[in-house]
């Protein structure tokens, strides 16, 4: 079963319930996501993105991951 943008948003929302999350992509394997959350304030981009990747619970792991590509933008609110 293909992963949807909503599936990805739901996984991220479990770890970041107050975040502004936008996920786009309609081919089931290539997506772009923007996650804006206060918890990112003071963290470098690598740490922010690692936290989001952890929220995906292995969906991108290895060649058999359900998500082939995810463009990811993270930041604290302005």
PyMOL Python script that loads the backbone (N, CA, C, O; Angstrom):
from pymol import cmd

cmd.read_pdbstr("""\
ATOM      1  N   UNK A   1       0.833  -1.185   0.000  1.00  0.00           N
ATOM      2  CA  UNK A   1       0.000   0.000   0.000  1.00  0.00           C
ATOM      3  C   UNK A   1       0.877   1.247   0.000  1.00  0.00           C
ATOM      4  O   UNK A   1       1.809   1.353   0.797  1.00  0.00           O
ATOM      5  N   UNK A   2       0.585   2.175  -0.878  1.00  0.00           N
ATOM      6  CA  UNK A   2       1.364   3.399  -0.995  1.00  0.00           C
ATOM      7  C   UNK A   2       1.115   4.313   0.205  1.00  0.00           C
ATOM      8  O   UNK A   2       0.016   4.365   0.757  1.00  0.00           O
ATOM      9  N   UNK A   3       2.145   5.012   0.577  1.00  0.00           N
ATOM     10  CA  UNK A   3       2.054   6.003   1.642  1.00  0.00           C
ATOM     11  C   UNK A   3       1.464   7.279   1.050  1.00  0.00           C
ATOM     12  O   UNK A   3       1.767   7.635  -0.089  1.00  0.00           O
ATOM     13  N   UNK A   4       0.636   7.959   1.809  1.00  0.00           N
ATOM     14  CA  UNK A   4       0.061   9.221   1.359  1.00  0.00           C
ATOM     15  C   UNK A   4       0.673  10.381   2.131  1.00  0.00           C
ATOM     16  O   UNK A   4       1.297  10.187   3.174  1.00  0.00           O
ATOM     17  N   UNK A   5       0.488  11.578   1.611  1.00  0.00           N
ATOM     18  CA  UNK A   5       0.944  12.771   2.316  1.00  0.00           C
ATOM     19  C   UNK A   5       0.293  12.850   3.694  1.00  0.00           C
ATOM     20  O   UNK A   5       0.930  13.268   4.660  1.00  0.00           O
ATOM     21  N   UNK A   6      -0.974  12.450   3.785  1.00  0.00           N
ATOM     22  CA  UNK A   6      -1.668  12.472   5.075  1.00  0.00           C
ATOM     23  C   UNK A   6      -1.051  11.477   6.059  1.00  0.00           C
ATOM     24  O   UNK A   6      -0.963  11.760   7.254  1.00  0.00           O
ATOM     25  N   UNK A   7      -0.627  10.317   5.562  1.00  0.00           N
ATOM     26  CA  UNK A   7       0.042   9.336   6.430  1.00  0.00           C
ATOM     27  C   UNK A   7       1.290   9.945   7.052  1.00  0.00           C
ATOM     28  O   UNK A   7       1.543   9.785   8.246  1.00  0.00           O
ATOM     29  N   UNK A   8       2.066  10.643   6.230  1.00  0.00           N
ATOM     30  CA  UNK A   8       3.304  11.254   6.722  1.00  0.00           C
ATOM     31  C   UNK A   8       2.978  12.350   7.728  1.00  0.00           C
ATOM     32  O   UNK A   8       3.609  12.434   8.782  1.00  0.00           O
ATOM     33  N   UNK A   9       2.000  13.188   7.412  1.00  0.00           N
ATOM     34  CA  UNK A   9       1.608  14.232   8.359  1.00  0.00           C
ATOM     35  C   UNK A   9       1.160  13.624   9.683  1.00  0.00           C
ATOM     36  O   UNK A   9       1.523  14.126  10.747  1.00  0.00           O
ATOM     37  N   UNK A  10       0.385  12.564   9.630  1.00  0.00           N
ATOM     38  CA  UNK A  10      -0.097  11.920  10.860  1.00  0.00           C
ATOM     39  C   UNK A  10       1.066  11.396  11.706  1.00  0.00           C
ATOM     40  O   UNK A  10       1.059  11.548  12.927  1.00  0.00           O
ATOM     41  N   UNK A  11       2.059  10.783  11.067  1.00  0.00           N
ATOM     42  CA  UNK A  11       3.229  10.278  11.807  1.00  0.00           C
ATOM     43  C   UNK A  11       3.999  11.424  12.465  1.00  0.00           C
ATOM     44  O   UNK A  11       4.395  11.327  13.627  1.00  0.00           O
ATOM     45  N   UNK A  12       4.204  12.496  11.721  1.00  0.00           N
ATOM     46  CA  UNK A  12       4.932  13.648  12.267  1.00  0.00           C
ATOM     47  C   UNK A  12       4.132  14.274  13.407  1.00  0.00           C
ATOM     48  O   UNK A  12       4.696  14.661  14.431  1.00  0.00           O
ATOM     49  N   UNK A  13       2.824  14.370  13.225  1.00  0.00           N
ATOM     50  CA  UNK A  13       1.971  15.005  14.241  1.00  0.00           C
ATOM     51  C   UNK A  13       2.005  14.257  15.570  1.00  0.00           C
ATOM     52  O   UNK A  13       1.832  14.875  16.620  1.00  0.00           O
ATOM     53  N   UNK A  14       2.224  12.948  15.551  1.00  0.00           N
ATOM     54  CA  UNK A  14       2.333  12.189  16.803  1.00  0.00           C
ATOM     55  C   UNK A  14       3.463  12.727  17.673  1.00  0.00           C
ATOM     56  O   UNK A  14       3.338  12.765  18.897  1.00  0.00           O
ATOM     57  N   UNK A  15       4.564  13.142  17.053  1.00  0.00           N
ATOM     58  CA  UNK A  15       5.718  13.658  17.796  1.00  0.00           C
ATOM     59  C   UNK A  15       5.692  15.173  17.963  1.00  0.00           C
ATOM     60  O   UNK A  15       6.311  15.714  18.879  1.00  0.00           O
ATOM     61  N   UNK A  16       4.975  15.852  17.077  1.00  0.00           N
ATOM     62  CA  UNK A  16       4.921  17.317  17.091  1.00  0.00           C
ATOM     63  C   UNK A  16       3.456  17.769  16.999  1.00  0.00           C
ATOM     64  O   UNK A  16       3.029  18.297  15.972  1.00  0.00           O
ATOM     65  N   UNK A  17       2.692  17.559  18.077  1.00  0.00           N
ATOM     66  CA  UNK A  17       1.245  17.807  18.012  1.00  0.00           C
ATOM     67  C   UNK A  17       0.845  19.256  17.764  1.00  0.00           C
ATOM     68  O   UNK A  17      -0.244  19.511  17.250  1.00  0.00           O
ATOM     69  N   UNK A  18       1.696  20.202  18.115  1.00  0.00           N
ATOM     70  CA  UNK A  18       1.359  21.618  17.951  1.00  0.00           C
ATOM     71  C   UNK A  18       1.982  22.229  16.694  1.00  0.00           C
ATOM     72  O   UNK A  18       1.811  23.424  16.450  1.00  0.00           O
ATOM     73  N   UNK A  19       2.683  21.456  15.909  1.00  0.00           N
ATOM     74  CA  UNK A  19       3.417  21.969  14.752  1.00  0.00           C
ATOM     75  C   UNK A  19       2.486  22.361  13.620  1.00  0.00           C
ATOM     76  O   UNK A  19       1.375  21.847  13.489  1.00  0.00           O
ATOM     77  N   UNK A  20       2.977  23.294  12.800  1.00  0.00           N
ATOM     78  CA  UNK A  20       2.369  23.563  11.505  1.00  0.00           C
ATOM     79  C   UNK A  20       3.065  22.602  10.541  1.00  0.00           C
ATOM     80  O   UNK A  20       4.282  22.674  10.370  1.00  0.00           O
ATOM     81  N   UNK A  21       2.316  21.718   9.921  1.00  0.00           N
ATOM     82  CA  UNK A  21       2.893  20.687   9.068  1.00  0.00           C
ATOM     83  C   UNK A  21       2.226  20.749   7.702  1.00  0.00           C
ATOM     84  O   UNK A  21       1.000  20.744   7.589  1.00  0.00           O
ATOM     85  N   UNK A  22       3.061  20.808   6.665  1.00  0.00           N
ATOM     86  CA  UNK A  22       2.575  20.749   5.299  1.00  0.00           C
ATOM     87  C   UNK A  22       3.329  19.646   4.589  1.00  0.00           C
ATOM     88  O   UNK A  22       4.559  19.661   4.556  1.00  0.00           O
ATOM     89  N   UNK A  23       2.614  18.689   4.020  1.00  0.00           N
ATOM     90  CA  UNK A  23       3.234  17.597   3.270  1.00  0.00           C
ATOM     91  C   UNK A  23       2.577  17.556   1.897  1.00  0.00           C
ATOM     92  O   UNK A  23       1.351  17.544   1.788  1.00  0.00           O
ATOM     93  N   UNK A  24       3.401  17.534   0.845  1.00  0.00           N
ATOM     94  CA  UNK A  24       2.881  17.418  -0.513  1.00  0.00           C
ATOM     95  C   UNK A  24       3.597  16.285  -1.232  1.00  0.00           C
ATOM     96  O   UNK A  24       4.746  15.962  -0.930  1.00  0.00           O
ATOM     97  N   UNK A  25       2.904  15.698  -2.176  1.00  0.00           N
ATOM     98  CA  UNK A  25       3.433  14.602  -2.975  1.00  0.00           C
ATOM     99  C   UNK A  25       2.306  13.646  -3.275  1.00  0.00           C
ATOM    100  O   UNK A  25       1.547  13.273  -2.381  1.00  0.00           O
ATOM    101  N   UNK A  26       2.192  13.247  -4.522  1.00  0.00           N
ATOM    102  CA  UNK A  26       1.043  12.413  -4.871  1.00  0.00           C
ATOM    103  C   UNK A  26       1.410  11.124  -5.604  1.00  0.00           C
ATOM    104  O   UNK A  26       0.534  10.450  -6.145  1.00  0.00           O
ATOM    105  N   UNK A  27       2.708  10.775  -5.626  1.00  0.00           N
ATOM    106  CA  UNK A  27       3.077   9.538  -6.325  1.00  0.00           C
ATOM    107  C   UNK A  27       3.298   8.364  -5.378  1.00  0.00           C
ATOM    108  O   UNK A  27       3.611   7.260  -5.825  1.00  0.00           O
ATOM    109  N   UNK A  28       3.137   8.593  -4.066  1.00  0.00           N
ATOM    110  CA  UNK A  28       3.260   7.518  -3.097  1.00  0.00           C
ATOM    111  C   UNK A  28       4.661   7.236  -2.601  1.00  0.00           C
ATOM    112  O   UNK A  28       4.830   6.436  -1.680  1.00  0.00           O
ATOM    113  N   UNK A  29       5.681   7.871  -3.184  1.00  0.00           N
ATOM    114  CA  UNK A  29       7.055   7.618  -2.735  1.00  0.00           C
ATOM    115  C   UNK A  29       7.917   8.873  -2.618  1.00  0.00           C
ATOM    116  O   UNK A  29       8.928   8.845  -1.917  1.00  0.00           O
ATOM    117  N   UNK A  30       7.555   9.967  -3.277  1.00  0.00           N
ATOM    118  CA  UNK A  30       8.332  11.204  -3.247  1.00  0.00           C
ATOM    119  C   UNK A  30       7.479  12.308  -2.616  1.00  0.00           C
ATOM    120  O   UNK A  30       6.370  12.591  -3.070  1.00  0.00           O
ATOM    121  N   UNK A  31       8.017  12.921  -1.567  1.00  0.00           N
ATOM    122  CA  UNK A  31       7.252  13.922  -0.829  1.00  0.00           C
ATOM    123  C   UNK A  31       8.145  15.104  -0.451  1.00  0.00           C
ATOM    124  O   UNK A  31       9.371  14.999  -0.433  1.00  0.00           O
ATOM    125  N   UNK A  32       7.495  16.228  -0.150  1.00  0.00           N
ATOM    126  CA  UNK A  32       8.135  17.389   0.453  1.00  0.00           C
ATOM    127  C   UNK A  32       7.334  17.744   1.690  1.00  0.00           C
ATOM    128  O   UNK A  32       6.103  17.736   1.672  1.00  0.00           O
ATOM    129  N   UNK A  33       8.043  18.057   2.763  1.00  0.00           N
ATOM    130  CA  UNK A  33       7.364  18.411   4.010  1.00  0.00           C
ATOM    131  C   UNK A  33       8.010  19.643   4.626  1.00  0.00           C
ATOM    132  O   UNK A  33       9.224  19.833   4.562  1.00  0.00           O
ATOM    133  N   UNK A  34       7.170  20.468   5.220  1.00  0.00           N
ATOM    134  CA  UNK A  34       7.642  21.592   6.024  1.00  0.00           C
ATOM    135  C   UNK A  34       7.040  21.419   7.411  1.00  0.00           C
ATOM    136  O   UNK A  34       5.835  21.223   7.566  1.00  0.00           O
ATOM    137  N   UNK A  35       7.911  21.495   8.416  1.00  0.00           N
ATOM    138  CA  UNK A  35       7.472  21.347   9.802  1.00  0.00           C
ATOM    139  C   UNK A  35       7.967  22.572  10.573  1.00  0.00           C
ATOM    140  O   UNK A  35       9.170  22.821  10.657  1.00  0.00           O
ATOM    141  N   UNK A  36       7.040  23.318  11.123  1.00  0.00           N
ATOM    142  CA  UNK A  36       7.345  24.513  11.899  1.00  0.00           C
ATOM    143  C   UNK A  36       6.884  24.245  13.321  1.00  0.00           C
ATOM    144  O   UNK A  36       5.694  24.059  13.572  1.00  0.00           O
ATOM    145  N   UNK A  37       7.842  24.224  14.260  1.00  0.00           N
ATOM    146  CA  UNK A  37       7.484  23.885  15.632  1.00  0.00           C
ATOM    147  C   UNK A  37       8.362  24.655  16.616  1.00  0.00           C
ATOM    148  O   UNK A  37       9.557  24.841  16.386  1.00  0.00           O
ATOM    149  N   UNK A  38       7.766  25.089  17.688  1.00  0.00           N
ATOM    150  CA  UNK A  38       8.491  25.846  18.711  1.00  0.00           C
ATOM    151  C   UNK A  38       9.642  25.034  19.310  1.00  0.00           C
ATOM    152  O   UNK A  38      10.649  25.609  19.725  1.00  0.00           O
ATOM    153  N   UNK A  39       9.507  23.728  19.359  1.00  0.00           N
ATOM    154  CA  UNK A  39      10.570  22.897  19.949  1.00  0.00           C
ATOM    155  C   UNK A  39      11.884  22.989  19.173  1.00  0.00           C
ATOM    156  O   UNK A  39      12.930  22.593  19.686  1.00  0.00           O
ATOM    157  N   UNK A  40      11.841  23.505  17.945  1.00  0.00           N
ATOM    158  CA  UNK A  40      13.059  23.640  17.141  1.00  0.00           C
ATOM    159  C   UNK A  40      13.871  24.886  17.499  1.00  0.00           C
ATOM    160  O   UNK A  40      15.019  25.022  17.077  1.00  0.00           O
ATOM    161  N   UNK A  41      13.286  25.778  18.264  1.00  0.00           N
ATOM    162  CA  UNK A  41      13.984  27.023  18.592  1.00  0.00           C
ATOM    163  C   UNK A  41      15.310  26.718  19.289  1.00  0.00           C
ATOM    164  O   UNK A  41      15.355  25.985  20.277  1.00  0.00           O
ATOM    165  N   UNK A  42      16.375  27.290  18.761  1.00  0.00           N
ATOM    166  CA  UNK A  42      17.706  27.109  19.341  1.00  0.00           C
ATOM    167  C   UNK A  42      18.421  25.846  18.875  1.00  0.00           C
ATOM    168  O   UNK A  42      19.587  25.642  19.214  1.00  0.00           O
ATOM    169  N   UNK A  43      17.754  25.004  18.115  1.00  0.00           N
ATOM    170  CA  UNK A  43      18.387  23.786  17.603  1.00  0.00           C
ATOM    171  C   UNK A  43      18.919  24.039  16.191  1.00  0.00           C
ATOM    172  O   UNK A  43      18.340  24.812  15.428  1.00  0.00           O
ATOM    173  N   UNK A  44      20.018  23.384  15.860  1.00  0.00           N
ATOM    174  CA  UNK A  44      20.497  23.506  14.484  1.00  0.00           C
ATOM    175  C   UNK A  44      19.614  22.657  13.570  1.00  0.00           C
ATOM    176  O   UNK A  44      18.860  21.800  14.029  1.00  0.00           O
ATOM    177  N   UNK A  45      19.726  22.916  12.275  1.00  0.00           N
ATOM    178  CA  UNK A  45      18.861  22.256  11.302  1.00  0.00           C
ATOM    179  C   UNK A  45      19.017  20.733  11.313  1.00  0.00           C
ATOM    180  O   UNK A  45      18.036  20.011  11.138  1.00  0.00           O
ATOM    181  N   UNK A  46      20.231  20.245  11.514  1.00  0.00           N
ATOM    182  CA  UNK A  46      20.459  18.799  11.538  1.00  0.00           C
ATOM    183  C   UNK A  46      19.675  18.160  12.675  1.00  0.00           C
ATOM    184  O   UNK A  46      19.026  17.133  12.479  1.00  0.00           O
ATOM    185  N   UNK A  47      19.728  18.752  13.850  1.00  0.00           N
ATOM    186  CA  UNK A  47      18.998  18.203  14.999  1.00  0.00           C
ATOM    187  C   UNK A  47      17.486  18.249  14.767  1.00  0.00           C
ATOM    188  O   UNK A  47      16.774  17.310  15.123  1.00  0.00           O
ATOM    189  N   UNK A  48      17.001  19.331  14.175  1.00  0.00           N
ATOM    190  CA  UNK A  48      15.579  19.449  13.864  1.00  0.00           C
ATOM    191  C   UNK A  48      15.143  18.340  12.915  1.00  0.00           C
ATOM    192  O   UNK A  48      14.134  17.672  13.140  1.00  0.00           O
ATOM    193  N   UNK A  49      15.919  18.157  11.853  1.00  0.00           N
ATOM    194  CA  UNK A  49      15.533  17.178  10.842  1.00  0.00           C
ATOM    195  C   UNK A  49      15.660  15.742  11.354  1.00  0.00           C
ATOM    196  O   UNK A  49      14.871  14.875  10.977  1.00  0.00           O
ATOM    197  N   UNK A  50      16.634  15.496  12.195  1.00  0.00           N
ATOM    198  CA  UNK A  50      16.738  14.157  12.802  1.00  0.00           C
ATOM    199  C   UNK A  50      15.516  13.845  13.648  1.00  0.00           C
ATOM    200  O   UNK A  50      15.042  12.709  13.663  1.00  0.00           O
ATOM    201  N   UNK A  51      15.004  14.843  14.352  1.00  0.00           N
ATOM    202  CA  UNK A  51      13.812  14.636  15.181  1.00  0.00           C
ATOM    203  C   UNK A  51      12.605  14.283  14.308  1.00  0.00           C
ATOM    204  O   UNK A  51      11.810  13.413  14.664  1.00  0.00           O
ATOM    205  N   UNK A  52      12.474  14.954  13.178  1.00  0.00           N
ATOM    206  CA  UNK A  52      11.360  14.649  12.280  1.00  0.00           C
ATOM    207  C   UNK A  52      11.543  13.264  11.663  1.00  0.00           C
ATOM    208  O   UNK A  52      10.583  12.499  11.569  1.00  0.00           O
ATOM    209  N   UNK A  53      12.748  12.939  11.249  1.00  0.00           N
ATOM    210  CA  UNK A  53      13.000  11.616  10.663  1.00  0.00           C
ATOM    211  C   UNK A  53      12.694  10.509  11.679  1.00  0.00           C
ATOM    212  O   UNK A  53      12.175   9.458  11.304  1.00  0.00           O
ATOM    213  N   UNK A  54      13.006  10.733  12.946  1.00  0.00           N
ATOM    214  CA  UNK A  54      12.693   9.744  13.985  1.00  0.00           C
ATOM    215  C   UNK A  54      11.179   9.554  14.092  1.00  0.00           C
ATOM    216  O   UNK A  54      10.702   8.454  14.373  1.00  0.00           O
ATOM    217  N   UNK A  55      10.432  10.630  13.866  1.00  0.00           N
ATOM    218  CA  UNK A  55       8.970  10.545  13.938  1.00  0.00           C
ATOM    219  C   UNK A  55       8.398   9.667  12.826  1.00  0.00           C
ATOM    220  O   UNK A  55       7.281   9.165  12.949  1.00  0.00           O
ATOM    221  N   UNK A  56       9.145   9.480  11.754  1.00  0.00           N
ATOM    222  CA  UNK A  56       8.658   8.665  10.634  1.00  0.00           C
ATOM    223  C   UNK A  56       8.786   7.172  10.891  1.00  0.00           C
ATOM    224  O   UNK A  56       8.358   6.360  10.071  1.00  0.00           O
ATOM    225  N   UNK A  57       9.367   6.810  12.013  1.00  0.00           N
ATOM    226  CA  UNK A  57       9.383   5.429  12.500  1.00  0.00           C
ATOM    227  C   UNK A  57       9.851   4.408  11.467  1.00  0.00           C
ATOM    228  O   UNK A  57       9.212   3.372  11.282  1.00  0.00           O
ATOM    229  N   UNK A  58      10.963   4.698  10.795  1.00  0.00           N
ATOM    230  CA  UNK A  58      11.555   3.723   9.889  1.00  0.00           C
ATOM    231  C   UNK A  58      10.951   3.662   8.504  1.00  0.00           C
ATOM    232  O   UNK A  58      11.339   2.805   7.711  1.00  0.00           O
ATOM    233  N   UNK A  59      10.018   4.539   8.184  1.00  0.00           N
ATOM    234  CA  UNK A  59       9.379   4.500   6.864  1.00  0.00           C
ATOM    235  C   UNK A  59      10.351   4.824   5.730  1.00  0.00           C
ATOM    236  O   UNK A  59      10.039   4.576   4.565  1.00  0.00           O
ATOM    237  N   UNK A  60      11.533   5.379   6.054  1.00  0.00           N
ATOM    238  CA  UNK A  60      12.520   5.706   5.020  1.00  0.00           C
ATOM    239  C   UNK A  60      13.758   4.818   5.093  1.00  0.00           C
ATOM    240  O   UNK A  60      14.738   5.079   4.395  1.00  0.00           O
ATOM    241  N   UNK A  61      13.736   3.799   5.905  1.00  0.00           N
ATOM    242  CA  UNK A  61      14.922   2.980   6.132  1.00  0.00           C
ATOM    243  C   UNK A  61      15.263   2.095   4.937  1.00  0.00           C
ATOM    244  O   UNK A  61      14.458   1.268   4.510  1.00  0.00           O
ATOM    245  N   UNK A  62      16.460   2.281   4.409  1.00  0.00           N
ATOM    246  CA  UNK A  62      16.994   1.387   3.393  1.00  0.00           C
ATOM    247  C   UNK A  62      16.221   1.361   2.091  1.00  0.00           C
ATOM    248  O   UNK A  62      15.307   2.155   1.876  1.00  0.00           O
ATOM    249  N   UNK A  63      16.597   0.450   1.243  1.00  0.00           N
ATOM    250  CA  UNK A  63      15.994   0.360  -0.082  1.00  0.00           C
ATOM    251  C   UNK A  63      14.564  -0.167  -0.046  1.00  0.00           C
ATOM    252  O   UNK A  63      13.855  -0.082  -1.050  1.00  0.00           O
ATOM    253  N   UNK A  64      14.129  -0.704   1.080  1.00  0.00           N
ATOM    254  CA  UNK A  64      12.773  -1.224   1.187  1.00  0.00           C
ATOM    255  C   UNK A  64      11.847  -0.297   1.968  1.00  0.00           C
ATOM    256  O   UNK A  64      10.732  -0.678   2.325  1.00  0.00           O
ATOM    257  N   UNK A  65      12.318   0.928   2.232  1.00  0.00           N
ATOM    258  CA  UNK A  65      11.477   1.883   2.946  1.00  0.00           C
ATOM    259  C   UNK A  65      10.271   2.277   2.109  1.00  0.00           C
ATOM    260  O   UNK A  65      10.340   2.293   0.880  1.00  0.00           O
ATOM    261  N   UNK A  66       9.185   2.589   2.763  1.00  0.00           N
ATOM    262  CA  UNK A  66       7.954   2.944   2.065  1.00  0.00           C
ATOM    263  C   UNK A  66       8.034   4.325   1.419  1.00  0.00           C
ATOM    264  O   UNK A  66       7.344   4.596   0.436  1.00  0.00           O
ATOM    265  N   UNK A  67       8.874   5.192   1.971  1.00  0.00           N
ATOM    266  CA  UNK A  67       9.049   6.535   1.427  1.00  0.00           C
ATOM    267  C   UNK A  67      10.424   6.578   0.767  1.00  0.00           C
ATOM    268  O   UNK A  67      11.444   6.394   1.432  1.00  0.00           O
ATOM    269  N   UNK A  68      10.446   6.817  -0.527  1.00  0.00           N
ATOM    270  CA  UNK A  68      11.714   6.826  -1.256  1.00  0.00           C
ATOM    271  C   UNK A  68      12.470   8.143  -1.051  1.00  0.00           C
ATOM    272  O   UNK A  68      13.686   8.133  -0.856  1.00  0.00           O
ATOM    273  N   UNK A  69      11.773   9.254  -1.093  1.00  0.00           N
ATOM    274  CA  UNK A  69      12.431  10.551  -0.980  1.00  0.00           C
ATOM    275  C   UNK A  69      11.535  11.532  -0.233  1.00  0.00           C
ATOM    276  O   UNK A  69      10.325  11.589  -0.453  1.00  0.00           O
ATOM    277  N   UNK A  70      12.157  12.300   0.652  1.00  0.00           N
ATOM    278  CA  UNK A  70      11.430  13.319   1.406  1.00  0.00           C
ATOM    279  C   UNK A  70      12.278  14.573   1.479  1.00  0.00           C
ATOM    280  O   UNK A  70      13.308  14.595   2.154  1.00  0.00           O
ATOM    281  N   UNK A  71      11.848  15.619   0.785  1.00  0.00           N
ATOM    282  CA  UNK A  71      12.458  16.928   0.950  1.00  0.00           C
ATOM    283  C   UNK A  71      11.916  17.512   2.239  1.00  0.00           C
ATOM    284  O   UNK A  71      10.701  17.557   2.431  1.00  0.00           O
ATOM    285  N   UNK A  72      12.791  17.960   3.126  1.00  0.00           N
ATOM    286  CA  UNK A  72      12.354  18.356   4.459  1.00  0.00           C
ATOM    287  C   UNK A  72      12.869  19.742   4.817  1.00  0.00           C
ATOM    288  O   UNK A  72      14.067  20.017   4.748  1.00  0.00           O
ATOM    289  N   UNK A  73      11.945  20.602   5.198  1.00  0.00           N
ATOM    290  CA  UNK A  73      12.276  21.934   5.708  1.00  0.00           C
ATOM    291  C   UNK A  73      11.759  22.009   7.122  1.00  0.00           C
ATOM    292  O   UNK A  73      10.597  21.698   7.382  1.00  0.00           O
ATOM    293  N   UNK A  74      12.617  22.422   8.044  1.00  0.00           N
ATOM    294  CA  UNK A  74      12.212  22.552   9.446  1.00  0.00           C
ATOM    295  C   UNK A  74      12.637  23.922   9.950  1.00  0.00           C
ATOM    296  O   UNK A  74      13.646  24.469   9.505  1.00  0.00           O
ATOM    297  N   UNK A  75      11.865  24.474  10.879  1.00  0.00           N
ATOM    298  CA  UNK A  75      12.219  25.755  11.483  1.00  0.00           C
ATOM    299  C   UNK A  75      11.311  26.022  12.673  1.00  0.00           C
ATOM    300  O   UNK A  75      10.253  25.412  12.831  1.00  0.00           O
ATOM    301  N   UNK A  76      11.761  26.954  13.504  1.00  0.00           N
ATOM    302  CA  UNK A  76      10.916  27.452  14.588  1.00  0.00           C
ATOM    303  C   UNK A  76      10.022  28.547  14.023  1.00  0.00           C
ATOM    304  O   UNK A  76      10.372  29.170  13.021  1.00  0.00           O
ATOM    305  N   UNK A  77       8.882  28.791  14.644  1.00  0.00           N
ATOM    306  CA  UNK A  77       8.012  29.875  14.165  1.00  0.00           C
ATOM    307  C   UNK A  77       8.708  31.224  14.269  1.00  0.00           C
ATOM    308  O   UNK A  77       9.568  31.435  15.124  1.00  0.00           O
ATOM    309  N   UNK A  78       8.326  32.110  13.402  1.00  0.00           N
ATOM    310  CA  UNK A  78       8.921  33.468  13.426  1.00  0.00           C
ATOM    311  C   UNK A  78       8.247  34.335  14.453  1.00  0.00           C
ATOM    312  O   UNK A  78       8.611  35.500  14.613  1.00  0.00           O
TER     313      UNK A  78
END
""", "prot")
cmd.dss("prot")
cmd.show_as("cartoon", "prot")
cmd.util.cbc("prot")
cmd.orient("prot")
